């Protein structure tokens, strides 16, 4: 019994010493510009990406060291997504732009490489995300029954007939950038959507539509 107690005490002291050797937990906020697209794959052979739109992102996160040079970064963010493409049909043709806003929960594993002795780190990371649609708008401009004009409506999110897109999005984020000793950071990221956005009741051809988001950000960690 005495040996077990000594062994447990040794583990506790070793864990405490290891924790003390790690950098402290930091918290950060970053804002950025998003250049989102939508990837469309249909069973009729169509496989393409829409043109990108311009949107924004705001992310709050924690940087939790798990080893020297390695952190887990959970967070919560507002992510603007969407895409732009041409459309055509009987008596109508033009350009369609979707702008969507999601509340996103990312969890990234981030590795940091020191650059010299200045305290600046180069970082690389990746991890899964879950996102939930907050709002969306579709704007169409072109020719409608022989007259030029524009029309705008709110997008409907859900999984029923008549909805435009599902209300959830799942995928993987990739990120890279520089963390300065002062706390400021600059970075770039790419969000690769993996879940089909098409509502089940509307997806008669078993195709797939996913989000793609290229982003650039600046931020501060303290």
Residue, then its C-alpha position, 0 to 999 in steps of 0.5 A: x500500500x505504501x508503494x502504491x501511495x509513493x507511486x501515485x505521489x510520484x505521478x502527481x508531482x511529475x504531472x505538476x512539473x510537466x504542466x509548469x514547464x508548458x507555456x500558459x493558456x492564451x486567449x485570442x481574437x481574430x478578424x478576417x476576409x473570407x473568399x468562399x465558394x461552393x463545390x457542386x457535384x452532380x450525377x450527370x457528370x457536372x463537377x465544378x466550383x462556383x466563383x468566389x464572393x467576399x465575406x468576413x469572419x470573427x473568431x474567438x479562441x483559446x490556445x491550450x498547450x499540450x506539449x512544447x510547441x503543440x497546442x489545441x485551439x478550441x474556439x467559436x466564430x462567425x463565418x461568412x460563406x457562399x458562392x456566385x454562379x451563372x444561371x439560365x432557364x426559360x425566360x430567365x438568365x443572369x448571375x446568382x450570389x449566395x451569402x450565408x452566415x454560420x456560427x462555427x465551432x472549430x477545434x484545431x491542433x496547432x504546431x509552432x516553430x520558433x523563428x530565431x530568438x525574437x519570440x516569433x513563431x510560424x504555426x501550422x494547424x488543422x482540425x474539424x469544425x461544426x457549423x450552424x446556419x444563422x442567416x442567408x441571402x440570395x441575390x439574382x441579377x439579369x434578365x427576367x422575362x425580357x426585362x433587366x433587373x434584380x431580385x433578392x430573397x432570404x435563404x431557407x435552411x432545413x432538411x425539408x422540401x422547399x428548403x435551400x440548404x441544410x442548417x448544418x455544415x461539417x468539415x475540416x479547417x487548415x491554417x498557417x501563419x505567424x504569431x509575433x512575440x507582441x501577441x499580434x498574428x497574421x494568418x491564412x486558412x482554408x475550410x473544406x466542407x465535407x457534408x452535403x448542403x442539399x436538403x434530403x428531400x430536394x436531392x433527387x439526383x444524389x449529388x453533393x454541394x459543399x462549402x469551400x472557404x479561403x480566408x485571411x486574418x489578423x488577430x491578437x492573443x494575450 
